[in-house]
Amino acid sequence: MKPINEKNNEHAGAVHFLSDLIGIKIFNQDKKIGKLRDIAIREHEKLPTVTHLYVIRTFGHKPLMIPWERVTDIRPCGITTDMESIEKYEGEPAESQVLLNDHILDKKVLDMDDNEVDVVYDVKLVLRNNVLYVTDVDFSRYALFKRLGLKPVIKLLFGGSDLLKKETLSWSYVQPLPEDIGRFRGAVKLRILKEKLPEIHPVDLADILEELNEEQRLAIFNELEPEHASDTLEEIEPRVQRTLISSIKKERAAELINDMTPAQAADILSILPAQEADEILALLEKENAQKIQHMLDKQEEKIIHLSTSHFIKLSPDTEVNQVLSQFRDLAKDKDEIAYIYVVDEKNTLLGVLDLKEVLQAELDDKLADIMATSVISLKPDNTLDEAAEMFTRYNFRSIPVVDEQEVILGIILYRDVMNLKHRFV
């Protein structure tokens, strides 16, 4: 028998994940003999190596413990072995053998201080020089969603192998498992803390949460930082919004809704029972709550109730280099950062700039020199229909609201008027 890396050169260095292998068909030469139930490993130096495949056969036939040396090929359609006598390998795993599916998968991951970090959702294996190594444990969201059967979604979100690599942790950080492992019911313990996983974009995360059951959805949502949770909540469909908000504490719901524009907040509160919405409103910032309440009371015909004051406004004497050096601070907690509104000391709107224009300007240019002075704006008593018509005509991301003296009172966001399917629009 020739080893894998000689007989199938294209598989040398191949990466496999345990979740893809469990349940895969097992062939002896060209005859199907069963399905993979588990993989036995031996801890050796830094990385464990695979020693046996634990194969379940059809009713009435004993399971097999096939030595790794008898494996000739691993493909998505099945694993091929070369055994002269199948009966020779009949048997169950020994009590001392470590099984990846039974002993490692779905076990809690603890740090050095026994604090729970996460759960092992998958295990990464790499084939090198005819040896199959266990190289990483995977407790990423990717692995979780994959285990939940959301393959179409995760292919869209996690298309590259680079992201996979970043979200796994080397087995070298896993402390040795007990020698008399038996039916291991303990936790996988790390030598170090795992780093924080990269965040998923709110739009993508909303799509995923909508596919999960209520318990899984709440568990993931509760892990999110407030800003990320708020942005994600805005993107979730009303049915799921309702169950999520009803499942979390009112204080946390208020914290998330406070971060939204009034239109987004009203859109969410409008789907809740009146008592629940009132309890959350009572916990919001007073000015924000008043705007939202106006909308909920059907007094939102005036566009001012949809406006937000969280936008960038600067004086005409501000230089481009000041904008660029301070932009991170200027943009913090703002609902719109693509436009810079230029105002005088009385808050009179003088002009507007697109961020792209700022980036293309000379560093010593003043905003007064490069701003557009003919500004399309709305009045406080304009209606939602009028705002929608203006957005459709000009395709702006936001439009300022000014009074008769051209004092800027706030801005209206495109998404609040056009994208949100608010019941009052």
Helices and strands as residue ranges (DSSP letters): H 4-7, G 9-11, E 15-17, H 18-21, E 25-28, E 31-42, E 49-56, E 64-67, G 68-70, E 71-75, E 78-81, G 86-89, E 98-99, I 100-104, E 108-110, E 116-119, E 122-128, E 131-138, H 141-147, H 151-157, H 161-166, E 168-170, G 171-173, E 188-189, H 202-211, H 214-221, H 226-235, H 238-247, H 250-258, H 262-269, H 274-281, H 286-296, G 303-306, E 311-314, H 320-331, E 336-343, E 349-354, H 355-360, H 367-370, H 384-394, E 398-402, E 408-413, H 414-414, I 415-419
